[in-house]
Amino acid sequence: FRPYNDFFERTILCNSLVWSCAVTGRPGLTYQEALESEKKARQNLQSFPEPLIIPVLYLTSLTHRSRLHEICDDIFAYVKDRYFVEETVEVIRNNGARLQCRILEVLPPSHQNGFANGHDSNVDGETIIISDSDDSETQNSSFQNGGKKKNAIDPLLFKYKVQPTKKELYESAIVKATQISRRKHLFSRDKLKLFLKQHCEPQDGVIKIKASSLSTYKIEEQDFSYFFPDDPPTFIFSPASRRRGRPPKRILISQEESIVNKQTVTGYRNKTAKERDRLLKQEEMKSLASEKAKLKREKADATNSIKKQQGDKEREKLREEKRKYMEHLKQWSKPRE
């Protein structure tokens, strides 16, 4: 910077609480705090489990919420007790030791004639159902209407075929859901919310996945049975958020942009002026405090010098009296003629 005023204004701007994190959207930060927040948020995004990206986005496409934290709560409640293929988890062995494994396949309960990661399970023989006529009519009508929706299977009933990351232990094994857990802080509510912020946006009052994320991960071409051998969940429906009151008057785009620019410039100038006044006031207070301390020191030095002079006079007086007394004793001790 050549002129000092430019440097002064830039310093005030960097130290002002007008910055926000580009990743999390957190406002009210200084420039340095915003940079640190962005760095930390990007590190959290990089540590998000890759096998969960497509399942989480697919589950997000099934939601109909107007607020992001509601979607986050729905998906976190569903995913926290379920594990997906290629995910790295910790398996508790019979001796209590924890072993890192990779999930190869999700196995549904044996009484469910469903899917196992998108593949039909083989059923030996045929199943014959004997029922009354009324039941058969009801069943036929339900099939005509598309069938009744099945209840979601308890996630603790699923089993998982896992393989240790260290292959020298053994090839693979089938474990219960109660023996599996994710590593701590690997999948948390805050990390999920941060991930959804990067891939979602409001559309007509409802939070939806961005078109770029849909095309990148091909969410519309995915099948839920490939991720998990159960019916897709049905999340709570919440209506689109609408603002109360009359709609605002339409303004031309150029006028609106000029108004926004003027407001931004005015706000920036006001904040800069306030910061400058505050810093000048702090400098004045510091100078007054330093002058006051200087006067106090000078007064203390003067008092000490006066006391020192008085002490020197007292000592000189005592020495003079002692000298006279010694002369008097000397005269007294002389032999008399």
Beta strands, then each sheet from edge to edge (+ up, - down):
strand 1: 88-92
strand 2: 98-107
strand 3: 115-116
strand 4: 119-120
strand 5: 159-164
strand 6: 173-176
strand 7: 180-181
strand 8: 200-203
strand 9: 206-209
sheet 1: 6+ 5- 2+ 1- 7+
sheet 2: 3+ 4-
sheet 3: 8+ 9-
end
